[in-house]
């Protein structure tokens, strides 16, 4: 499996994080990361969302903080019960089962479409957006 990198927009710039080890690769100034559209999902208290094919992952201002759909938003399941409030999500462009969810200071990863999550060891300050680094 190729090395995957996440880009996290923080209070200090764009952090590049190795998704396998959780280590900081770089922290540089940069343009704000794109925010995927959250229009038309019809979910309450929607914060952010991302989609890849029929998989949609939404961050909600609720407990648990995530909702996942595998049928383009027709039905939803709750996810991320142990995760604090999520500010942004990103689905890996090469594999829709790989999902990143970020809080204001932490990065969480799922490799099974949002059923189980693990926290990366790195802590960042003021995360507002996340995206996969596509090389």
C-alpha positions as CSV (number, residue, x, y, z in Angstrom):
1,X,0.0,0.0,0.0
2,X,1.5,3.4,-0.9
3,X,2.2,6.0,1.8
4,X,-0.8,8.2,2.4
5,X,-0.5,11.7,3.5
6,X,-3.2,13.9,5.0
7,X,-3.2,17.7,4.8
8,X,-4.6,19.4,7.8
9,X,-5.3,23.2,7.7
10,X,-4.3,24.4,11.1
11,X,-3.8,27.7,12.9
12,X,-0.1,27.7,11.9
13,X,-0.4,26.5,8.3
14,X,-0.9,23.4,6.3
15,X,0.4,20.3,8.1
16,X,1.3,17.2,6.1
17,X,0.8,14.1,8.2
18,X,1.9,10.5,7.4
19,X,-1.4,8.7,7.8
20,X,0.4,5.4,8.7
21,X,2.7,6.6,11.4
22,X,0.9,9.8,12.5
23,X,4.2,11.8,12.2
24,X,4.4,15.4,11.0
25,X,6.1,15.4,7.6
26,X,5.9,19.2,7.0
27,X,4.2,22.4,8.2
28,X,4.1,25.1,5.6
29,X,2.1,28.2,4.7
30,X,-0.4,27.5,2.0
31,X,-3.7,28.2,0.5
32,X,-6.8,27.2,2.5
33,X,-7.9,23.6,1.8
34,X,-11.0,23.1,-0.3
35,X,-14.2,22.4,1.7
36,X,-16.5,19.8,0.0
37,X,-20.1,21.0,-0.4
38,X,-22.5,20.0,2.3
39,X,-25.6,21.1,0.4
40,X,-28.6,18.8,-0.1
41,X,-27.8,16.1,2.5
42,X,-30.8,17.0,4.7
43,X,-29.0,16.1,7.9
44,X,-29.5,18.1,11.1
45,X,-26.7,20.2,12.6
46,X,-24.4,19.4,9.6
47,X,-20.8,20.7,10.1
48,X,-18.9,19.1,7.1
49,X,-19.2,16.2,4.7
50,X,-17.3,14.4,1.9
51,X,-18.4,11.9,-0.7
52,X,-16.7,9.2,-2.8
53,X,-19.1,7.3,-5.1
54,X,-22.0,6.2,-3.0
55,X,-20.2,6.6,0.3
56,X,-20.9,9.8,2.2
57,X,-19.4,10.7,5.6
58,X,-20.9,13.7,7.5
59,X,-19.7,15.4,10.6
60,X,-22.6,16.5,12.8
61,X,-22.8,18.8,15.8
62,X,-24.3,15.8,17.7
63,X,-23.2,12.7,19.7
64,X,-21.9,10.6,18.1
65,X,-20.3,13.2,15.8
66,X,-20.4,11.2,12.5
67,X,-22.9,9.7,10.1
68,X,-22.0,7.4,7.3
69,X,-24.1,6.5,4.2
70,X,-23.2,3.7,1.8
71,X,-26.1,4.5,-0.6
72,X,-25.5,8.2,-1.5
73,X,-27.4,9.6,1.5
74,X,-30.6,7.4,1.3
75,X,-29.9,5.8,4.7
76,X,-27.4,6.7,7.5
77,X,-25.6,5.0,10.3
78,X,-24.1,6.6,13.4
79,X,-20.3,6.5,13.7
80,X,-17.5,7.8,15.9
81,X,-19.1,7.3,19.3
82,X,-15.8,7.8,21.2
83,X,-14.6,10.8,19.1
84,X,-15.0,14.4,20.3
85,X,-16.8,17.0,18.1
86,X,-15.5,16.7,14.5
87,X,-14.8,19.8,12.4
88,X,-14.0,18.2,9.0
89,X,-13.9,14.8,7.2
90,X,-12.2,13.5,4.1
91,X,-12.5,10.2,2.2
92,X,-9.4,8.9,0.5
93,X,-9.7,9.3,-3.2
94,X,-8.2,5.9,-4.0
95,X,-10.2,3.9,-1.4
96,X,-13.6,4.9,0.0
97,X,-13.1,2.8,3.1
98,X,-10.3,5.0,4.3
99,X,-11.7,8.0,6.1
100,X,-10.1,10.8,8.1
101,X,-12.1,12.8,10.7
102,X,-10.5,15.7,12.5
103,X,-11.3,17.6,15.7
104,X,-9.8,20.9,16.6
105,X,-6.5,19.2,17.7
106,X,-6.6,15.5,16.6
107,X,-6.7,13.3,13.5
108,X,-8.7,10.1,13.5
109,X,-8.6,7.4,10.9
110,X,-10.9,4.6,9.8
111,X,-9.9,1.9,7.4
112,X,-13.3,0.2,7.3
113,X,-15.7,2.9,6.2
114,X,-16.2,4.5,9.6
115,X,-16.9,1.5,11.8
116,X,-13.7,1.6,13.8
117,X,-11.5,4.6,14.4
118,X,-8.0,5.2,15.7
119,X,-6.4,8.4,16.8
120,X,-3.1,9.4,15.3
121,X,-0.5,10.3,17.9
122,X,0.1,13.8,16.6
123,X,-1.6,16.8,18.1
124,X,-2.1,20.0,16.1
125,X,-3.6,23.3,17.1
126,X,-6.6,24.9,15.5
127,X,-7.5,22.3,12.8
128,X,-10.3,23.6,10.5
129,X,-10.1,21.4,7.4
130,X,-8.6,18.1,6.2
131,X,-7.9,16.6,2.8
132,X,-5.9,13.7,1.3
133,X,-2.7,14.7,-0.4
134,X,-3.1,13.5,-4.0
135,X,0.2,13.1,-5.7
